[in-house]
Amino acid sequence: MDGLPNDSTATEATTPRTLERWLTGARFAALPARSATQPPPLLSFEFFPPKTEALEQQLWTCIERLEPLRPRFVSVTYGAGGSTRQRTHATVARIVRETGLLPAAHLTCVGATREEVDKVARQYWEAGVRHIVALRGDAPAGENYQPHPNGYSFAVDLVAGLKRVAPFEISVAAYPEVHPQASSRMTDLDNLKRKLDAGANRAITNFFFDTTVYLRFLDLCLAAGIAAPVVPGIMPVTNVAGLRRMSALSGASVPEWLGHMFDGLDDDLETRRIVAAVVAAEQVRLLQANGVDEFHFYTLNRPELTYAIAHILGVRPRKAE
């Protein structure tokens, strides 16, 4: 009992200062909730072709988990230097045969003549694939990109070539933080506009983590005369070290705050997944509050986080019609 007056005095001395600080700080309204009549956003998912039997099973587990969400389309990537060309084609063909999903096959300019690329495109069309993600592509590791002397030099050339092969729906890449090999932001933006003017239907952005980076990029796109959708690419992250390696190649920045989110969790995968879901959910909710109604998820062939975030966005499983 002897200690109570002192404790009370301490409490009385500190409480007003604490409350004053809390009550005089900036106030932020809650993010608007989606109404029952508001349609959920459109989603698309990216997968990569498997290299082993175990990874093959992981991929199809991912596809089976996400298929009921009825995405607008799913894309399948293409390795550097065209290294996964056959696996990409096999994966896309199987998606056509065995699922109700609409696949979009990645196709690049690297290491192939125009005739070879056109042949692949025609094979996709004959297999029922109507959507291509047209990219310049990356050179093999350790090499600088060099256009094939008889090939498509850049993505804008590939887009125009694909339109001559068949009336594909075409998506292209966009870089909110500038392509690492672009000479300037404006030349990078001009390249994006030329790809869209050549016949592409939409752009899908590289992943990013600060919402303002994407929203400012949209301002620049509008000022440049771009009217096509510029869909944000969302990557739920559980491995910051791996993310930094990918970011170094793609030109995306890893904010300091994101690294702090995962401090001390190297050996705690479960908590990393929870943190990843919170970070990505906040990102997409902020974008949704700013009017964005379409998202492209880089799933890394792991469906859990993407499924959870889709649920938060209001996307629910639907049976195939």
Backbone bond lengths (Angstrom), bond angles and torsions (degrees), N, CA, C in turn:
res aa  C-N    CA-C-N  psi(-1)  N-CA   C-N-CA  omega(-1)  CA-C   N-CA-C  phi
1 M - - - 1.469 - - 1.524 111.49 -
2 D 1.360 116.58 -31.79 1.451 118.55 -176.89 1.527 111.95 -61.58
3 G 1.342 116.71 -25.56 1.464 118.31 -176.18 1.522 113.60 -85.05
4 L 1.340 118.55 -11.41 1.460 120.27 -173.53 1.514 114.28 -62.45
5 P 1.330 120.62 -46.70 1.460 119.37 -178.71 1.528 111.82 -57.75
6 N 1.318 115.07 -42.57 1.461 117.06 179.83 1.528 111.49 -63.02
7 D 1.374 116.14 -42.64 1.459 119.72 178.78 1.518 110.74 -62.67
8 S 1.354 116.09 -42.38 1.460 119.45 -178.89 1.518 110.47 -64.52
9 T 1.349 114.90 -40.89 1.463 118.61 178.99 1.517 110.54 -61.10
10 A 1.335 116.11 -41.43 1.469 119.78 179.65 1.521 111.03 -63.99
11 T 1.335 114.82 -41.00 1.459 118.96 -180.00 1.515 111.29 -64.85
12 E 1.349 115.50 -45.05 1.458 119.82 -179.54 1.524 111.18 -62.95
13 A 1.332 115.80 -32.39 1.461 119.31 -177.64 1.524 112.32 -74.86
14 T 1.336 115.60 -33.39 1.464 118.29 -175.00 1.518 113.34 -93.21
15 T 1.338 117.93 -29.70 1.456 120.14 -174.43 1.524 113.35 -60.94
16 P 1.344 119.30 -47.84 1.468 117.16 -179.38 1.523 112.73 -59.09
17 R 1.321 116.26 -39.60 1.455 117.86 -179.61 1.530 110.54 -65.52
18 T 1.342 116.40 -40.22 1.457 120.15 178.85 1.519 110.96 -64.82
19 L 1.315 117.46 -47.26 1.456 120.24 -178.67 1.522 111.19 -65.47
20 E 1.322 115.91 -37.83 1.465 118.33 179.11 1.530 110.17 -62.33
21 R 1.323 115.73 -41.22 1.471 119.49 179.15 1.522 110.30 -64.82
22 W 1.320 116.66 -42.98 1.467 120.08 -179.51 1.524 111.54 -65.95
23 L 1.314 116.28 -40.58 1.453 120.13 -170.95 1.524 113.99 -84.56
24 T 1.316 117.32 -17.67 1.465 119.78 -178.61 1.527 112.26 -102.46
25 G 1.324 117.28 -1.60 1.460 119.98 177.66 1.524 111.37 -76.35
26 A 1.316 114.70 172.21 1.468 119.87 179.31 1.525 110.82 -63.29
27 R 1.326 115.89 141.91 1.461 121.24 177.41 1.533 109.24 -105.97
28 F 1.327 115.30 138.35 1.459 120.57 -179.36 1.521 108.82 -123.44
29 A 1.322 115.89 129.29 1.460 120.00 177.29 1.527 109.65 -73.09
30 A 1.318 115.49 157.74 1.461 120.33 177.51 1.518 110.51 -69.03
31 L 1.321 116.63 153.38 1.454 120.19 173.21 1.525 108.73 -62.55
32 P 1.316 117.60 138.97 1.469 118.83 -177.46 1.522 111.43 -64.18
33 A 1.310 114.86 137.72 1.458 120.16 178.16 1.525 109.78 -81.04
34 R 1.321 116.62 146.00 1.463 120.73 177.24 1.524 108.87 -71.95
35 S 1.309 116.23 129.84 1.458 119.63 -179.85 1.522 110.02 -78.25
36 A 1.314 115.03 162.99 1.463 120.49 -178.68 1.522 111.77 -64.68
37 T 1.330 116.95 -26.07 1.462 120.03 -178.35 1.528 113.08 -91.86
38 Q 1.327 116.78 -10.72 1.462 120.36 -179.32 1.522 110.20 -80.22
39 P 1.322 119.08 126.45 1.469 119.37 -179.13 1.523 111.16 -67.50
40 P 1.331 117.33 146.49 1.469 120.08 176.41 1.520 110.16 -68.61
41 P 1.317 118.13 160.67 1.458 120.48 -179.37 1.524 112.04 -68.88
42 L 1.319 115.40 161.24 1.460 121.63 173.00 1.526 108.69 -81.32
43 L 1.321 115.72 139.28 1.458 120.33 179.70 1.522 110.45 -123.38
44 S 1.324 115.52 151.97 1.454 122.12 168.50 1.520 106.85 -140.90
45 F 1.339 115.56 154.83 1.464 121.00 -174.61 1.518 110.67 -128.26
46 E 1.329 115.57 145.54 1.457 120.16 175.91 1.521 110.45 -112.01
47 F 1.339 115.87 134.20 1.457 123.41 174.88 1.531 108.75 -119.75
48 F 1.336 115.66 163.23 1.460 118.35 171.51 1.520 109.11 -119.90
49 P 1.335 118.00 147.98 1.472 120.53 -176.45 1.524 111.04 -69.50
50 P 1.325 117.86 142.24 1.469 121.16 -175.05 1.526 112.33 -76.81
51 K 1.344 115.36 150.55 1.456 121.19 178.60 1.530 112.51 -103.94
52 T 1.336 116.97 -18.51 1.461 121.63 -178.55 1.525 109.11 -134.60
53 E 1.335 115.51 168.76 1.460 120.11 178.96 1.522 111.02 -63.26
54 A 1.347 116.34 -38.82 1.463 119.46 179.41 1.526 110.91 -64.68
55 L 1.331 116.22 -41.50 1.462 119.71 178.09 1.523 111.66 -69.01
56 E 1.326 116.70 -29.87 1.461 121.07 175.20 1.529 110.01 -61.06
57 Q 1.333 115.97 -44.91 1.454 120.14 179.36 1.525 110.75 -65.47
58 Q 1.335 116.35 -39.72 1.461 120.49 178.26 1.518 111.03 -61.52
59 L 1.334 116.31 -42.36 1.466 120.06 179.01 1.518 110.71 -60.51
60 W 1.331 117.88 -47.91 1.460 119.38 -175.07 1.519 112.32 -73.38
61 T 1.320 117.14 -25.59 1.467 119.55 170.33 1.513 109.98 -64.82
62 C 1.324 116.10 -40.71 1.461 121.52 177.86 1.525 110.60 -63.88
63 I 1.309 117.20 -46.76 1.466 121.25 -179.52 1.522 110.89 -61.42
64 E 1.332 116.90 -43.89 1.461 120.95 -179.54 1.530 111.62 -63.85
65 R 1.333 116.07 -35.18 1.460 119.89 -179.74 1.532 111.74 -70.97
66 L 1.331 116.78 -38.42 1.461 120.40 -174.04 1.523 113.89 -92.33
67 E 1.320 117.90 -18.78 1.464 120.11 -177.28 1.526 113.00 -56.09
68 P 1.363 120.16 -41.34 1.467 119.14 -178.89 1.530 114.11 -61.78
69 L 1.330 118.79 -14.38 1.458 121.18 177.97 1.527 111.60 -77.55
70 R 1.328 116.45 -6.65 1.462 123.19 176.32 1.535 111.81 52.02
71 P 1.331 117.79 59.52 1.459 119.58 178.92 1.522 111.35 -63.75
72 R 1.324 115.49 159.55 1.457 120.58 178.23 1.520 110.64 -61.67
73 F 1.342 116.57 -40.87 1.459 122.16 173.48 1.524 108.06 -163.14
74 V 1.312 116.44 167.49 1.461 121.85 173.14 1.523 107.40 -127.79
75 S 1.325 116.93 136.62 1.460 120.52 -179.15 1.521 110.26 -108.11
76 V 1.320 114.98 152.29 1.473 121.52 179.47 1.520 107.74 -124.62
77 T 1.326 116.95 125.38 1.458 121.38 -169.83 1.526 112.83 -76.90
78 Y 1.313 113.39 172.06 1.461 124.86 -176.39 1.518 106.41 -128.01
79 G 1.312 119.61 125.65 1.454 121.89 -177.16 1.517 113.09 -68.39
80 A 1.342 116.00 162.97 1.466 121.49 178.34 1.520 109.96 -56.58
81 G 1.329 115.06 136.25 1.457 119.85 -179.85 1.513 114.06 68.42
82 G 1.326 117.24 16.91 1.469 119.96 -178.98 1.513 112.77 73.55
83 S 1.359 116.57 23.66 1.468 120.50 -171.57 1.515 113.85 -69.28
84 T 1.336 118.93 -17.61 1.472 119.97 -179.55 1.523 111.31 -114.86
85 R 1.313 117.39 24.16 1.472 121.00 -173.52 1.521 112.15 -53.33
86 Q 1.328 117.60 -50.22 1.461 120.33 -177.35 1.525 111.71 -68.46
87 R 1.335 117.22 -39.78 1.462 119.75 179.64 1.524 110.93 -67.55
88 T 1.340 116.08 -38.07 1.460 119.13 176.71 1.520 110.38 -60.43
89 H 1.334 116.15 -46.98 1.469 120.13 -179.11 1.526 110.36 -62.49
90 A 1.330 117.21 -42.75 1.461 120.24 -178.92 1.532 111.12 -64.47
91 T 1.333 116.38 -40.51 1.463 120.07 -179.78 1.523 110.85 -66.40
92 V 1.330 116.51 -44.97 1.468 120.42 179.63 1.522 110.60 -62.65
93 A 1.331 116.84 -43.75 1.463 120.32 -179.54 1.526 110.97 -62.19
94 R 1.327 117.08 -38.82 1.464 120.08 179.61 1.532 110.69 -68.54
95 I 1.326 117.51 -37.53 1.459 120.34 176.61 1.528 110.30 -60.09
96 V 1.324 116.15 -41.63 1.465 120.37 177.98 1.520 110.89 -62.28
97 R 1.344 116.32 -44.32 1.469 121.03 -175.54 1.519 113.09 -71.79
98 E 1.323 117.59 -40.48 1.460 120.74 -163.71 1.527 114.95 -111.09
99 T 1.329 118.49 -4.49 1.462 119.49 -178.48 1.524 109.88 -132.59
100 G 1.307 114.83 173.18 1.449 120.52 174.08 1.516 112.12 -98.14
101 L 1.329 117.37 11.54 1.457 122.17 -178.36 1.525 111.18 -79.41
102 L 1.325 115.64 154.83 1.460 121.59 174.68 1.525 107.85 -100.93
103 P 1.345 118.04 109.21 1.463 119.58 -176.82 1.517 112.43 -85.37
104 A 1.317 115.05 147.13 1.462 122.56 171.86 1.522 106.66 -120.31
105 A 1.319 116.46 118.24 1.460 120.92 -177.01 1.519 110.48 -90.12
106 H 1.333 116.15 131.39 1.462 119.34 172.34 1.525 108.83 -71.01
107 L 1.328 115.56 140.81 1.457 121.11 177.02 1.519 107.29 -141.76
108 T 1.338 116.91 134.75 1.462 120.62 -176.16 1.523 111.15 -124.22
109 C 1.327 113.69 172.05 1.468 121.37 -179.84 1.524 112.67 -89.79
110 V 1.329 117.50 -12.62 1.463 121.33 -166.23 1.524 112.20 -71.33
111 G 1.338 115.42 132.75 1.461 122.02 166.51 1.504 115.77 65.61
112 A 1.315 119.46 26.93 1.469 120.71 -179.57 1.522 109.52 -148.87
113 T 1.329 114.79 149.72 1.457 119.79 175.39 1.524 109.77 -76.70
114 R 1.312 115.78 167.88 1.459 119.67 176.07 1.523 111.09 -61.30
115 E 1.326 115.94 -39.35 1.462 120.02 179.93 1.526 110.63 -62.69
116 E 1.340 117.17 -40.20 1.468 120.38 179.97 1.520 111.27 -67.79
117 V 1.325 116.36 -41.88 1.464 119.68 178.78 1.525 110.17 -65.75
118 D 1.320 117.04 -43.39 1.464 120.64 179.20 1.528 110.90 -61.67
119 K 1.326 116.39 -37.29 1.463 120.22 178.73 1.519 110.90 -63.77
120 V 1.338 116.72 -44.25 1.464 120.47 176.96 1.526 109.88 -60.16
121 A 1.338 116.43 -44.04 1.472 120.49 179.96 1.523 110.83 -60.44
122 R 1.330 117.08 -43.58 1.469 119.61 179.12 1.519 111.08 -64.21
123 Q 1.348 117.15 -37.61 1.469 120.35 177.37 1.525 110.63 -62.66
124 Y 1.328 116.48 -39.70 1.456 119.03 176.70 1.534 110.53 -63.00
125 W 1.319 116.88 -46.27 1.460 120.07 -178.83 1.528 110.64 -59.76
126 E 1.342 116.17 -43.90 1.468 120.50 179.94 1.523 111.92 -65.57
127 A 1.345 116.64 -27.54 1.468 120.87 178.39 1.524 112.49 -83.15
128 G 1.326 117.24 -1.01 1.458 120.73 178.37 1.511 114.83 96.28
129 V 1.337 116.89 8.03 1.462 120.53 179.34 1.518 108.76 -86.76
130 R 1.316 116.11 125.29 1.459 120.76 -175.44 1.530 113.42 -115.07
131 H 1.314 116.47 2.48 1.474 120.43 -174.38 1.529 108.67 -131.98
132 I 1.331 116.44 130.21 1.459 122.79 178.24 1.528 108.96 -123.84
133 V 1.334 116.20 138.32 1.461 121.66 168.37 1.521 105.93 -97.79
134 A 1.332 116.67 106.35 1.460 122.63 -172.12 1.528 110.17 -93.57
135 L 1.321 116.24 120.32 1.458 122.38 -175.05 1.523 110.80 -132.57
136 R 1.311 116.15 151.19 1.460 118.24 170.99 1.521 109.55 -62.55
137 G 1.330 116.29 -46.11 1.456 121.67 179.36 1.513 112.20 95.94
138 D 1.322 114.79 162.18 1.464 122.30 -179.58 1.513 110.56 -101.70
139 A 1.322 115.43 143.22 1.458 120.44 173.54 1.526 109.29 -71.11
140 P 1.335 118.33 159.66 1.462 119.94 174.95 1.523 110.64 -55.37
141 A 1.324 116.04 155.57 1.467 121.79 -176.28 1.530 111.05 -53.32
142 G 1.322 114.71 134.32 1.450 120.14 177.36 1.512 114.80 85.74
143 E 1.333 118.14 -1.59 1.463 121.59 -178.81 1.525 110.18 -116.10
144 N 1.320 115.92 151.73 1.457 121.36 172.93 1.525 109.59 -87.93
145 Y 1.321 115.27 148.74 1.461 118.90 -179.64 1.524 111.08 -66.89
146 Q 1.315 115.27 129.78 1.454 122.25 174.18 1.529 107.99 -132.58
147 P 1.326 118.20 123.42 1.464 119.00 178.97 1.525 110.93 -60.72
148 H 1.318 116.13 142.40 1.455 120.04 174.18 1.530 107.87 -64.35
149 P 1.324 117.90 135.61 1.477 118.95 -176.48 1.516 113.77 -59.05
150 N 1.325 117.38 -26.33 1.465 120.93 179.51 1.528 111.73 -115.66
151 G 1.331 115.14 20.40 1.457 118.75 -175.93 1.518 113.08 -113.30
152 Y 1.315 115.53 -175.42 1.460 121.05 171.50 1.520 107.72 -75.42
153 S 1.308 117.15 128.96 1.467 119.56 -174.60 1.519 112.41 -75.86
154 F 1.326 116.48 -43.61 1.457 120.37 -174.85 1.526 109.79 -141.24
155 A 1.328 115.27 172.07 1.461 120.02 -174.74 1.521 112.14 -60.12
156 V 1.328 118.16 -35.34 1.462 119.86 179.52 1.526 110.98 -61.93
157 D 1.329 116.66 -36.66 1.470 120.42 177.45 1.526 110.28 -69.36
158 L 1.337 116.04 -38.63 1.465 120.65 179.62 1.526 110.68 -64.65
159 V 1.327 116.95 -41.87 1.466 120.53 178.92 1.527 110.23 -58.74
160 A 1.316 116.05 -48.02 1.462 119.69 -179.75 1.523 111.28 -62.96
161 G 1.351 116.88 -39.01 1.454 120.32 178.70 1.512 113.02 -65.80
162 L 1.331 116.58 -40.47 1.461 120.39 179.42 1.524 110.92 -64.13
163 K 1.313 117.52 -37.35 1.458 120.82 178.64 1.528 111.44 -65.22
164 R 1.333 116.34 -26.36 1.465 119.22 176.32 1.529 111.47 -77.39
165 V 1.352 116.59 -27.84 1.466 120.46 -179.89 1.525 110.89 -74.08
166 A 1.335 116.61 -47.96 1.470 121.38 -176.59 1.531 108.04 -165.34
167 P 1.323 117.66 162.19 1.466 120.60 -178.90 1.528 112.48 -78.36
168 F 1.326 116.24 59.79 1.456 121.24 179.52 1.528 111.60 -64.35
169 E 1.325 115.77 148.96 1.459 121.12 159.94 1.526 105.36 -79.06
170 I 1.322 118.01 135.23 1.466 120.62 -173.08 1.524 110.51 -130.74
171 S 1.317 115.37 131.07 1.460 122.17 171.22 1.523 108.74 -111.07
172 V 1.330 116.52 147.70 1.452 121.92 178.64 1.527 109.21 -130.26
173 A 1.321 115.80 170.27 1.463 121.13 -176.59 1.519 111.38 -92.13
174 A 1.337 115.80 148.04 1.461 123.06 173.91 1.527 108.66 -133.06
175 Y 1.326 116.29 152.50 1.465 120.99 -173.64 1.526 109.92 -128.55
176 P 1.339 117.97 96.78 1.468 120.19 179.87 1.519 113.71 -57.90
177 E 1.350 117.09 -27.55 1.461 120.54 -179.81 1.533 111.80 -108.64
178 V 1.315 117.85 18.86 1.463 126.34 175.19 1.534 110.90 79.05
179 H 1.332 114.95 131.98 1.466 120.71 175.80 1.528 108.77 -58.82
180 P 1.344 118.19 135.97 1.473 119.86 -175.03 1.524 114.05 -60.81
181 Q 1.325 118.51 -18.61 1.462 120.42 179.92 1.526 112.92 -104.40
182 A 1.319 117.20 4.29 1.461 120.49 178.64 1.528 110.00 -76.55
183 S 1.323 117.17 145.16 1.462 120.60 -178.79 1.523 112.23 -75.60
184 S 1.333 117.25 -23.65 1.461 120.84 178.86 1.526 108.90 -164.32
185 R 1.317 115.11 166.78 1.468 119.46 176.59 1.516 111.23 -61.68
186 M 1.323 116.98 -40.88 1.458 119.65 -175.65 1.524 112.08 -70.23
187 T 1.338 118.22 -36.94 1.467 118.89 176.42 1.523 110.04 -68.11
188 D 1.333 116.85 -34.84 1.463 120.29 177.61 1.526 110.19 -65.79
189 L 1.320 116.46 -41.70 1.464 121.41 179.08 1.528 110.37 -66.70
190 D 1.329 116.40 -39.84 1.461 120.16 177.95 1.528 110.80 -63.13
191 N 1.336 116.07 -38.34 1.467 119.85 177.89 1.523 110.79 -63.16
192 L 1.329 116.85 -41.48 1.463 120.66 177.35 1.526 110.40 -60.55
193 K 1.318 117.20 -45.59 1.469 120.02 -179.35 1.522 111.01 -62.74
194 R 1.319 117.60 -39.15 1.459 119.80 -179.44 1.531 110.85 -66.45
195 K 1.318 117.85 -35.54 1.466 120.70 176.86 1.520 111.03 -64.51
196 L 1.313 115.98 -41.94 1.465 119.71 179.10 1.534 110.60 -69.92
197 D 1.312 116.96 -40.20 1.466 120.43 178.49 1.527 111.73 -66.07
198 A 1.355 116.23 -26.15 1.469 120.13 179.47 1.522 112.34 -75.69
199 G 1.342 117.20 -10.04 1.455 118.94 176.43 1.513 116.19 132.71
200 A 1.343 118.09 -1.54 1.465 119.68 178.19 1.525 110.33 -69.34
201 N 1.332 115.94 147.16 1.469 120.94 -176.27 1.517 113.22 -91.93
202 R 1.328 117.06 -26.72 1.467 120.61 -178.02 1.518 108.70 -157.96
203 A 1.318 114.67 163.73 1.460 121.55 169.77 1.520 108.45 -115.15
204 I 1.321 115.84 145.51 1.465 122.32 174.34 1.518 106.73 -117.81
205 T 1.314 117.44 128.49 1.456 119.42 -174.01 1.524 112.43 -81.95
206 N 1.320 113.73 155.31 1.450 120.86 164.45 1.534 108.01 -59.83
207 F 1.312 117.05 157.38 1.470 119.32 179.23 1.533 110.21 -66.52
208 F 1.310 115.25 153.97 1.467 123.62 179.56 1.524 106.44 -153.60
209 F 1.337 117.03 167.20 1.461 119.18 -176.68 1.524 113.57 -129.11
210 D 1.318 117.92 -24.03 1.465 120.27 174.44 1.529 108.47 -92.36
211 T 1.310 115.73 118.71 1.459 120.84 -176.37 1.522 112.34 -57.37
212 T 1.339 116.32 -36.65 1.465 119.29 -177.97 1.524 111.61 -63.37
213 V 1.326 118.40 -29.04 1.463 121.55 177.85 1.527 110.12 -59.32
214 Y 1.321 115.92 -46.26 1.472 120.47 -179.73 1.524 111.60 -69.73
215 L 1.329 117.54 -44.49 1.457 120.09 -176.95 1.526 111.37 -65.06
216 R 1.313 117.81 -37.94 1.470 120.44 175.77 1.525 110.38 -66.44
217 F 1.319 116.41 -35.79 1.463 120.09 177.90 1.525 110.27 -63.72
218 L 1.323 117.30 -39.74 1.468 120.09 176.73 1.531 110.97 -60.67
219 D 1.331 116.56 -39.21 1.458 119.93 177.02 1.525 110.62 -58.71
220 L 1.332 115.93 -43.87 1.462 120.67 179.84 1.527 111.06 -65.77
221 C 1.328 116.31 -40.19 1.465 120.07 178.95 1.526 111.07 -61.36
222 L 1.324 116.09 -45.48 1.460 119.67 179.80 1.522 110.47 -62.59
223 A 1.327 117.14 -42.77 1.466 120.84 179.45 1.522 111.68 -63.58
224 A 1.342 116.63 -28.39 1.467 121.14 179.87 1.523 112.38 -83.65
225 G 1.320 117.46 -0.93 1.455 120.65 178.48 1.517 114.19 88.80
226 I 1.325 117.59 17.70 1.469 121.82 178.69 1.520 108.68 -86.86
227 A 1.330 116.07 126.24 1.462 121.06 -179.47 1.522 112.27 -115.34
228 A 1.331 118.07 -15.88 1.468 121.69 -179.01 1.530 110.29 -68.89
229 P 1.331 117.36 156.11 1.466 119.59 177.70 1.529 111.34 -60.65
230 V 1.336 115.64 137.98 1.464 122.71 173.90 1.531 105.29 -117.42
231 V 1.310 115.41 92.26 1.467 122.45 -168.38 1.527 110.26 -80.36
232 P 1.331 118.59 129.71 1.458 119.87 179.88 1.530 112.25 -71.10
233 G 1.317 115.58 132.19 1.461 121.38 175.11 1.513 109.74 -90.34
234 I 1.324 116.48 123.39 1.468 122.03 -174.48 1.521 109.38 -113.03
235 M 1.329 116.60 127.31 1.457 120.49 177.50 1.527 109.93 -121.05
236 P 1.345 117.96 105.47 1.464 119.71 172.23 1.533 109.62 -66.11
237 V 1.312 117.45 129.55 1.468 122.27 -170.22 1.520 111.26 -113.76
238 T 1.319 117.05 129.53 1.464 121.24 171.22 1.528 111.54 -120.08
239 N 1.317 117.66 -14.98 1.462 122.16 -176.87 1.528 108.71 -125.03
240 V 1.322 116.77 99.68 1.461 120.77 -174.98 1.521 111.23 -69.44
241 A 1.336 117.63 -36.10 1.463 119.81 179.21 1.526 110.36 -61.99
242 G 1.333 116.88 -44.72 1.453 120.80 177.08 1.516 111.19 -64.36
243 L 1.333 116.78 -38.21 1.461 121.01 178.45 1.522 110.89 -61.49
244 R 1.326 116.60 -42.62 1.468 119.12 -179.20 1.527 111.07 -63.41
245 R 1.333 117.33 -35.20 1.470 119.41 177.28 1.534 110.47 -65.69
246 M 1.322 116.66 -44.35 1.463 120.02 178.45 1.518 111.31 -64.76
247 S 1.335 116.77 -39.18 1.449 120.94 -178.16 1.517 111.59 -64.96
248 A 1.328 116.57 -36.84 1.457 119.96 179.61 1.519 111.39 -62.40
249 L 1.319 117.23 -29.87 1.462 121.35 -179.59 1.522 112.65 -84.23
250 S 1.333 116.70 -29.73 1.469 119.66 -171.41 1.514 114.56 -104.07
251 G 1.329 117.37 -9.38 1.455 119.78 179.47 1.510 115.04 87.50
252 A 1.323 118.35 5.23 1.465 121.01 177.80 1.528 109.57 -83.93
253 S 1.313 116.45 142.51 1.462 120.18 178.95 1.517 110.16 -91.91
254 V 1.334 115.03 151.21 1.462 121.97 175.18 1.524 106.84 -110.45
255 P 1.328 118.14 104.80 1.467 119.95 -176.09 1.520 112.11 -61.36
256 E 1.314 114.97 149.79 1.462 119.68 -179.99 1.521 111.36 -58.57
257 W 1.329 116.17 -38.53 1.456 119.21 -178.29 1.522 112.27 -62.59
258 L 1.348 116.28 -31.30 1.461 118.93 -179.63 1.526 110.36 -68.91
259 G 1.342 116.82 -41.83 1.456 119.34 176.41 1.516 111.88 -60.04
260 H 1.352 116.42 -40.64 1.468 119.87 179.83 1.524 111.49 -63.14
261 M 1.326 117.12 -32.28 1.462 120.42 179.63 1.527 111.93 -58.08
262 F 1.330 116.68 -29.93 1.461 120.34 -174.78 1.529 113.12 -107.48
263 D 1.320 117.70 7.45 1.464 120.59 178.79 1.533 110.49 -57.51
264 G 1.332 115.81 133.46 1.462 121.27 175.57 1.510 115.45 78.11
265 L 1.347 118.03 8.40 1.461 120.58 -175.55 1.525 112.98 -112.23
266 D 1.314 117.35 18.39 1.466 120.30 -176.23 1.523 112.33 -56.37
267 D 1.330 117.04 -35.87 1.465 120.90 -177.12 1.530 112.35 -106.59
268 D 1.306 116.69 20.90 1.473 120.76 -176.06 1.529 108.46 -130.36
269 L 1.325 115.44 78.35 1.463 120.60 -175.86 1.516 112.06 -62.38
270 E 1.313 117.91 -40.37 1.464 120.49 -176.45 1.520 111.32 -61.36
271 T 1.339 116.83 -44.90 1.462 119.42 179.04 1.521 110.69 -67.99
272 R 1.333 117.38 -36.69 1.466 119.84 176.76 1.521 110.62 -59.19
273 R 1.316 117.31 -39.55 1.461 120.19 179.09 1.523 111.38 -65.42
274 I 1.327 116.62 -39.61 1.464 119.96 178.61 1.522 110.04 -64.15
275 V 1.336 115.97 -46.04 1.463 120.37 178.85 1.526 110.11 -61.24
276 A 1.322 117.11 -43.63 1.466 121.20 -179.74 1.525 111.05 -59.52
277 A 1.331 116.61 -42.40 1.466 120.21 179.80 1.523 110.85 -64.29
278 V 1.336 117.04 -41.11 1.467 120.92 -179.87 1.525 110.25 -64.49
279 V 1.340 117.26 -46.36 1.465 121.41 -177.97 1.527 110.90 -61.99
280 A 1.332 116.61 -49.33 1.465 119.93 -177.45 1.524 111.55 -68.85
281 A 1.338 116.94 -37.19 1.467 119.71 178.61 1.521 110.66 -63.76
282 E 1.321 117.37 -41.40 1.461 120.33 177.30 1.527 110.78 -63.38
283 Q 1.328 116.21 -40.58 1.462 120.40 179.56 1.528 111.43 -61.11
284 V 1.326 116.53 -50.01 1.462 118.40 -176.98 1.526 111.82 -70.92
285 R 1.325 117.83 -31.76 1.472 119.37 177.67 1.527 110.77 -67.28
286 L 1.325 116.89 -38.34 1.458 120.05 176.52 1.527 110.98 -64.37
287 L 1.316 115.62 -42.73 1.466 119.40 177.82 1.520 111.01 -64.24
288 Q 1.335 115.79 -41.51 1.463 119.96 178.60 1.527 110.59 -63.06
289 A 1.336 117.37 -39.07 1.466 120.81 177.90 1.522 111.64 -65.19
290 N 1.336 116.45 -24.15 1.460 121.48 177.54 1.524 112.44 -91.77
291 G 1.333 116.90 12.75 1.442 121.00 172.52 1.516 115.87 96.13
292 V 1.313 118.53 1.03 1.464 120.77 -179.80 1.525 108.72 -74.69
293 D 1.329 116.98 128.80 1.469 119.83 -176.17 1.528 112.06 -126.06
294 E 1.331 116.75 22.58 1.462 120.40 176.30 1.525 108.74 -150.29
295 F 1.340 116.79 137.07 1.465 121.70 -177.79 1.523 109.92 -138.92
296 H 1.330 115.20 144.18 1.465 121.94 176.57 1.521 107.26 -117.22
297 F 1.339 117.22 120.83 1.460 121.60 -175.87 1.520 111.63 -102.24
298 Y 1.328 115.40 127.53 1.460 121.66 171.42 1.531 106.51 -85.02
299 T 1.328 116.45 100.02 1.467 120.29 -169.66 1.519 113.49 -80.06
300 L 1.343 118.22 -21.15 1.467 122.13 -172.54 1.528 110.79 53.92
301 N 1.326 116.13 28.22 1.473 123.79 -179.85 1.527 112.72 60.56
302 R 1.342 116.23 25.06 1.470 121.18 176.56 1.533 106.78 -124.43
303 P 1.317 117.68 111.85 1.469 119.84 -167.32 1.514 116.57 -86.16
304 E 1.346 119.18 -18.11 1.460 120.26 -166.15 1.527 112.85 -60.21
305 L 1.342 116.29 -49.60 1.457 119.06 -176.93 1.527 111.22 -66.82
306 T 1.318 116.55 -42.54 1.462 119.94 179.66 1.526 110.46 -61.45
307 Y 1.325 116.98 -41.92 1.459 120.82 -179.76 1.531 110.19 -62.90
308 A 1.336 116.78 -43.98 1.463 120.42 -178.54 1.525 111.31 -64.66
309 I 1.323 116.79 -42.13 1.461 120.26 -179.18 1.529 110.21 -68.21
310 A 1.325 117.21 -39.07 1.466 120.48 176.09 1.525 109.93 -58.25
311 H 1.316 116.77 -40.72 1.467 120.89 179.22 1.530 110.31 -61.61
312 I 1.346 116.38 -44.13 1.464 120.66 179.25 1.522 110.51 -61.37
313 L 1.325 117.16 -34.79 1.463 122.07 179.83 1.525 112.67 -74.94
314 G 1.329 116.16 -8.33 1.461 119.34 179.02 1.511 113.96 98.40
315 V 1.330 117.65 8.34 1.461 121.20 178.58 1.521 108.36 -88.47
316 R 1.311 116.61 125.21 1.462 122.09 -176.70 1.532 109.63 -120.95
317 P 1.313 117.57 154.42 1.467 120.05 178.24 1.522 110.87 -60.64
318 R 1.324 114.21 141.51 1.465 120.68 175.29 1.521 108.08 -131.45
319 K 1.312 115.29 141.76 1.454 119.23 176.99 1.514 110.06 -72.48
320 A 1.308 115.27 144.98 1.478 119.96 177.50 1.513 109.41 -61.57
321 E 1.309 114.61 139.74 1.488 118.85 -179.33 1.505 111.09 -86.19
